[in-house]
Amino acid sequence: HANKRGCFLFGNALPSAQQVENVLYAKLVALNSRWVDFNGCDFSARNMSRKDRRDGKSKEGSGRVGVFTMTGLTHVYTLECSYNEGRLVNKLQPVQLPACKRDAAAISP
């Protein structure tokens, strides 16, 4: 993607309850990946039907929109990454193991 930097998700515009789950998944992906820029993600109805400036084709023919239209699935995304480094690198939280796993890891050779 030449006009955006880093990695981001395109999602579909859904009814309100589904949209919360839709956007929440993208947020969780960004929280667990150093390179996904949540603010670069787009879940708008405009992004589902916008025409490409170069070839004039609509995104309604894209796999993401087509699969959603045919199935009604909530979690249908397009992951896009540009060759340019993103505007930010997310800090990841350290892995939190449950106490039973921590104890087992401490005594293993």
Secondary structure, 3 states (H helix, E strand, C coil): CCCCCCEEEECCCCCHHHHHHHHHHHHHHHHCCCCECHHHCECCHHHHHCECCCCCCEHHHCHHHHHHHHHCCCCCCEEEECCCCCCCCCCCCCCCCCHHHHHHHHHCC
